[in-house]
């Protein structure tokens, strides 16, 4: 199994990573849609924006991606970008 670390083989550039994650996400790649969500949630190389994070997590979750579903649940549990709803989080 081939695995890569962030910045492996190239200079680490989070802003460039955001660009590529977004390109894949905008083409409907469910796994990639969680990446910009995480970056918006954490304010990593973009302004922290929970609403934008929820948007990307929801797109991923609706396609059946477990990571997107988990991350969306966390947002509901904490009330970040959405109203806090434990039932939806669960």
Protein Blocks (a to p, Z undefined) as FASTA:
>chain_A
ZZddehihiacdfklmmmmmmmmmmnopaklmmmmmmmmmnopoiacdfklmmmmmmmmm
mnopaklmmmmmmmmmnopoiacdfklmZZ
